[in-house]
Amino acid sequence: MAEPAEASSEIELESPSPYATVELRTVFQGILVLLACLAACYAAAEIVLPIFLAIILSAVFAPVMRFLMRLHVPRALAALLIVLSVISLFGIVGLLLSGPIADWIANMPQTLPKLEQRLRFLSTPLKSLHDALSHIQNIGQTPGGQQQPAVAVQQNSDLPAALLTQMRVVASGAFTTMLVLFFVLVAGDQFLRRFIEILPNFKSKRKAVEISQEIEQDISMYLVTITIMNALVGIATAGMAWATGLGSPLLWGTVAFLVNYVPILGPTAGVLLFLVTGLVTLDPLWKAFLPAGLYLLIHVIEGETVTPMLLATRFTVNPVLVMLGVVFWYWMWGVCGAILSTPLLAILKIVCDRVDGLRPLGHFIGGNHLGADARIVES
C-alpha cells in the first residue's frame, strides 16, 4: 500500500516573492559599482553637477522644444531661445532682488543688537550648559597638570573677497549648465537612438525606449508641478510678508519659492529664517512670531495636502529615503544636490522597475503600495 505523499498533506503558507531571485554576488557587484560612481561624482562635482542639472532641465524643456519644432522653428534656434529665456529670467529676478538684499545687508549692524536683546532669555541656560561642558572636560585633568596653551585663531575678515570667489564659482557652474543644456537640446534623442542601435535584441530596445519616455514624462511632470506649487507658495508668502509688515515682499516670496525645492530641510530653514527676521523686525513679541507661524501654515497646506494629492498617482517613493537622499546629496553637491535628490531618486526607481535584475531595489525604494505583502506586514 502506497504511503501518501508527505508534501500533499502540507499547506503552503506563503507564496514565493517575485523579488527573491537575486544572486548575492550581483548585489555586491552593484554596491561596488555604485560606490565607485559616487566617489567619482564627489571628486568631479564641478564638472558632473552642471551636466546633471542640464540633463534634468532638458527633460523639463523637451515639450517646449517639440512645440517650437511643430511651429517649424529650427532645432538650434529653439534651443537658443530656451537658454536665453532661462538666463533672462534669472537676470530679471536678480535685478529686482538686488535692492532689497542690499538694504538688508546695510541694516544688519542695527538689527543684530535687537536680535541679541530678544534672545537674552537664552543666555542663562546656555551659560549653564557651557559651564557643565567645561566641568566635564576638566574631569580627567590632574590638579597640578599644565593646561594646554591657548591657540589664537585669526578670524578672516575679508568677507567681500570670499563672496566674490563664491560668485565666480556659481557663475562658472551656471555657464557650464547653460552650455551643456543648449547642446543637449540640440542633440535631442540622438544619444538615445545610438544607444538603441547597439542593443542586442528588440526586447532590450523597446525597454530602453520605455525607460527614456517614462523618465522624461515623470521628471518633467514632477518639476513642473513642484515649480507651480512653489510659485503659489511664494505668492502667498509675499502676501504674508506684506500683511504682517515684514517688508520686502518680493524678496521673501522669492526665498520661499527657492527653499521649497529642497524637501523637508528647505521649509525647516524657511521657518527659522522667518522667525529670526520677525524677531529683529516686528514689535511686540507676539507679532514677531507671526510670520514664522503663517509660513509654517502655508507649507503644511501645500506640502502635506495639495502637492501629495497631485503627485501621488505617479510618485510613490519611501519618505525615509527621500529624507536620507536630501541629506546625502546635500553633502555631495550642496544646495543643488539637495534640489536634485528627489528627481534622481525617481529616476533610479524608474530604471529599477524596468530592469529585471534591479526590480527588488525598485520595490524597496517604492512608497506605500498596499499589496498582499504590505497587508501581511500591517497584520
C-alpha positions in Angstrom: 0.0 0.0 0.0 1.5 3.3 -1.1 2.1 5.8 1.5 0.5 9.2 0.9 3.0 11.8 -0.2 4.1 13.9 2.7 4.1 17.0 0.6 0.4 16.6 -0.3 -0.6 17.0 3.4 1.3 20.2 3.9 -0.2 23.5 3.3 1.9 26.2 1.7 1.6 29.1 4.0 3.3 31.7 1.9 3.7 32.4 -1.8 7.1 32.9 -3.3 8.0 36.6 -3.7 8.8 37.9 -7.2 11.6 39.9 -5.8 13.5 37.0 -4.1 15.6 35.8 -7.2 18.7 37.9 -6.8 22.2 36.5 -6.5 24.3 37.7 -3.6 27.3 38.2 -5.9 25.2 40.5 -8.2 24.2 42.6 -5.2 27.8 43.1 -4.0 29.0 43.9 -7.5 26.3 46.5 -7.8 27.2 48.0 -4.5 30.9 48.3 -5.6 30.0 49.9 -8.9 27.6 52.4 -7.1 30.4 53.4 -4.6 32.8 53.9 -7.4 30.4 56.1 -9.3 29.5 58.2 -6.2 33.2 58.7 -5.4 33.8 59.9 -9.0 30.8 62.3 -8.7 32.1 63.7 -5.5 35.6 64.2 -6.8 34.4 65.8 -10.1 31.5 67.8 -8.6 32.4 71.0 -10.5 32.0 69.1 -13.8 29.4 66.4 -13.0 26.9 68.7 -11.3 26.3 71.1 -14.2 25.9 68.1 -16.5 23.3 66.5 -14.3 21.5 69.9 -14.0 21.5 70.3 -17.7 20.1 66.8 -18.3 17.3 67.3 -15.8 16.4 70.7 -17.3 16.5 69.2 -20.8 13.7 66.7 -19.7 11.7 69.7 -18.5 12.1 71.7 -21.7 11.6 68.8 -24.0 7.9 69.5 -24.5 8.7 73.1 -25.2 11.3 72.0 -27.8 8.7 69.8 -29.5 6.2 72.6 -29.5 8.6 75.1 -31.2 9.6 72.5 -33.8 6.0 71.9 -34.7 6.0 75.6 -35.5 8.9 74.9 -37.9 11.4 76.6 -35.7 14.9 75.2 -36.4 16.2 73.0 -33.5 19.3 75.1 -32.9 17.2 78.3 -32.8 14.6 76.7 -30.5 17.3 75.6 -28.1 18.9 79.0 -28.1 15.6 80.7 -27.4 15.0 78.4 -24.4 18.5 79.0 -23.0 18.3 82.8 -23.5 14.8 82.8 -21.8 16.2 81.0 -18.7 19.2 83.4 -18.5 16.9 86.4 -18.9 14.5 85.2 -16.2 17.3 84.8 -13.7 18.8 88.1 -14.7 15.5 90.0 -14.2 14.9 88.3 -10.8 18.4 89.1 -9.7 18.0 92.8 -10.7 14.7 93.0 -8.8 16.1 91.5 -5.7 19.4 93.4 -5.7 17.8 96.4 -4.0 16.1 94.6 -1.0 19.2 92.4 -0.5 21.4 95.5 -0.3 19.1 97.1 2.2 19.1 94.1 4.5 22.9 93.9 4.4 23.1 97.7 5.1 20.7 97.4 8.1 22.4 94.3 9.6 24.6 96.2 12.1 21.4 97.7 13.6 19.4 94.5 13.6 21.9 92.2 15.3 21.8 94.0 18.7 18.0 93.8 18.6 18.2 90.1 18.0 20.6 89.7 20.8 18.2 91.6 23.1 15.3 89.4 22.1 17.2 86.2 22.7 18.7 87.3 26.0 16.5 84.9 27.9 18.5 82.1 26.5 21.8 83.4 27.9 21.4 81.8 31.3 20.6 78.2 30.1 23.4 78.5 27.5 25.9 79.7 30.2 24.9 76.8 32.5 25.4 74.3 29.6 28.8 75.8 28.8 29.9 75.5 32.5 28.7 71.9 32.6 30.6 71.0 29.5 33.7 72.8 30.8 33.4 70.8 34.1 33.1 67.5 32.2 36.1 68.4 30.0 38.3 69.1 33.1 37.4 65.9 35.0 40.3 63.9 33.6 42.9 66.6 34.3 45.2 66.3 37.4 45.3 69.3 39.8 48.9 70.0 39.1 48.7 69.3 35.4 49.6 72.0 32.9 46.9 73.3 30.7 47.2 73.3 27.0 48.3 76.7 25.7 45.5 78.7 24.1 45.7 78.9 20.4 44.8 82.2 18.9 42.6 81.8 15.9 42.8 84.7 13.4 39.4 85.4 12.0 39.3 86.1 8.3 37.5 89.4 7.9 37.9 89.5 4.2 34.2 88.8 3.5 33.9 90.6 0.2 36.8 88.5 -1.3 35.2 85.3 -0.1 31.8 86.3 -1.6 33.5 87.3 -4.8 35.2 83.9 -5.0 31.9 82.1 -4.4 30.1 84.2 -7.0 32.8 83.2 -9.6 32.2 79.5 -8.8 28.4 79.9 -9.1 28.8 81.9 -12.4 31.1 79.2 -13.8 28.7 76.4 -12.9 25.8 78.3 -14.3 27.6 79.0 -17.6 28.6 75.3 -17.9 25.0 74.3 -17.2 23.5 76.6 -19.8 26.1 75.5 -22.4 25.5 71.8 -21.8 21.7 72.4 -21.8 22.0 74.0 -25.3 23.9 71.1 -26.8 21.7 68.5 -25.2 18.5 70.2 -26.5 20.1 70.5 -30.0 21.1 66.8 -29.9 17.6 65.8 -29.0 17.2 62.0 -29.0 20.4 61.4 -30.9 22.1 59.7 -28.0 19.1 57.5 -27.3 19.0 56.4 -31.0 22.7 55.5 -30.9 22.2 53.6 -27.7 19.2 51.7 -29.0 21.2 50.7 -32.2 23.8 48.9 -30.2 21.4 46.8 -28.1 21.3 43.1 -29.0 17.6 42.4 -29.4 14.2 44.0 -29.9 13.1 43.5 -26.3 16.0 45.4 -25.0 15.5 48.2 -27.5 11.8 48.5 -26.5 12.7 48.5 -22.8 15.2 51.3 -23.3 12.7 53.4 -25.2 10.1 52.9 -22.4 12.6 53.9 -19.7 13.6 57.0 -21.6 10.0 58.1 -22.2 8.9 57.4 -18.6 11.8 59.3 -17.2 11.1 62.3 -19.4 7.4 62.3 -18.6 7.7 61.8 -14.9 10.6 64.1 -14.2 9.0 66.8 -16.4 5.7 66.5 -14.7 7.3 66.4 -11.2 9.4 69.6 -11.7 6.6 71.5 -13.5 4.2 70.6 -10.7 6.7 71.5 -8.0 7.5 74.8 -9.7 3.9 75.8 -9.9 3.3 74.9 -6.3 6.4 76.7 -5.2 5.3 79.8 -7.2 1.9 79.7 -5.3 3.8 79.4 -2.0 6.0 82.3 -3.0 2.9 84.5 -3.8 1.2 83.5 -0.5 4.4 84.2 1.4 4.9 87.6 -0.3 1.3 88.5 0.7 2.0 87.3 4.3 5.2 89.5 4.4 3.2 92.5 3.2 0.3 91.9 5.6 2.5 91.4 8.7 4.8 94.4 8.0 7.9 92.2 7.5 8.9 94.3 4.5 10.4 93.3 1.1 7.5 91.1 -0.1 9.3 90.2 -3.3 12.4 89.1 -1.5 10.6 86.9 0.9 8.3 85.4 -1.8 11.4 84.5 -3.8 13.1 83.0 -0.7 10.0 80.8 -0.1 9.9 79.8 -3.7 13.5 78.7 -3.7 13.8 76.9 -0.4 10.7 74.9 -1.2 12.6 73.0 -3.8 14.6 71.3 -1.1 12.2 68.7 0.6 11.9 68.8 4.4 15.1 70.8 5.1 14.1 73.8 2.9 10.8 74.6 4.7 12.5 74.0 8.0 15.2 76.5 7.2 12.4 78.9 6.0 10.6 78.7 9.3 13.9 79.5 11.2 14.6 82.4 8.8 11.2 84.0 9.2 11.4 83.5 13.0 14.8 85.4 13.2 13.5 88.1 10.8 10.4 88.6 12.8 12.3 88.9 16.0 14.5 91.7 14.6 11.8 93.5 12.6 8.4 93.4 14.4 7.1 94.5 17.7 5.5 93.4 20.1 6.9 89.9 20.7 3.8 88.0 19.8 3.7 89.7 16.4 7.4 88.7 15.8 6.4 85.0 15.9 3.5 85.6 13.4 5.5 85.4 10.1 7.1 82.0 11.0 3.7 80.6 12.1 1.9 81.8 8.9 4.7 80.4 6.8 4.5 77.1 8.5 0.7 77.1 7.9 1.3 77.8 4.2 3.8 74.9 4.0 1.5 72.5 5.8 -1.3 73.2 3.4 0.9 72.9 0.3 3.4 70.3 1.4 1.2 67.9 3.3 -2.1 68.2 1.4 -2.1 69.7 -2.1 1.2 68.5 -3.6 0.9 64.9 -2.3 -2.5 64.7 -3.9 -1.2 65.9 -7.2 1.9 63.6 -7.3 0.5 60.5 -5.5 -0.6 58.8 -8.7 2.9 58.6 -10.2 5.4 59.3 -7.4 5.3 56.8 -4.6 8.7 57.0 -3.0 9.6 56.0 0.5 9.7 59.3 2.5 12.6 58.0 4.7 14.7 57.5 1.6 13.7 61.0 0.4 15.0 62.5 3.6 18.2 60.4 3.5 18.6 61.4 -0.1 18.3 65.1 0.7 21.0 64.8 3.4 23.3 62.7 1.3 23.1 64.8 -1.9 23.5 68.0 0.1 26.7 66.6 1.5 27.8 65.6 -2.1 26.8 68.7 -4.0 25.4 71.3 -1.6 22.1 73.0 -2.2 21.9 71.9 -5.9 22.4 68.3 -4.8 19.5 68.6 -2.3 17.3 70.0 -5.1 18.2 67.2 -7.4 17.9 64.4 -4.7 14.2 63.6 -5.3 14.4 63.6 -9.2 17.5 61.4 -9.0 15.7 59.0 -6.7 12.7 58.9 -9.0 14.9 58.2 -12.0 16.6 55.4 -10.0 13.2 53.9 -9.2 12.0 54.1 -12.9 15.1 52.3 -14.1 15.0 49.6 -11.4 11.3 48.9 -12.1 12.1 48.3 -15.8 15.3 46.2 -15.4 14.7 42.6 -14.2 17.8 42.4 -12.1 17.1 45.7 -10.3 13.4 45.2 -9.5 14.0 44.3 -5.8 15.7 47.6 -5.4 12.9 49.4 -7.1 10.4 47.7 -4.8 12.4 48.8 -1.8 12.5 52.4 -3.0 8.8 52.5 -3.7 6.2 54.1 -1.4 3.2 52.7 0.4 1.6 50.3 -2.1 -1.0 48.2 -0.2 -0.5 44.9 -1.9 -0.6 41.4 -0.4 2.8 41.7 1.2 2.0 45.1 2.7 -1.2 43.8 4.2 0.7 40.9 5.7 3.2 43.3 7.3 0.4 45.5 8.6 -1.3 42.5 10.2 
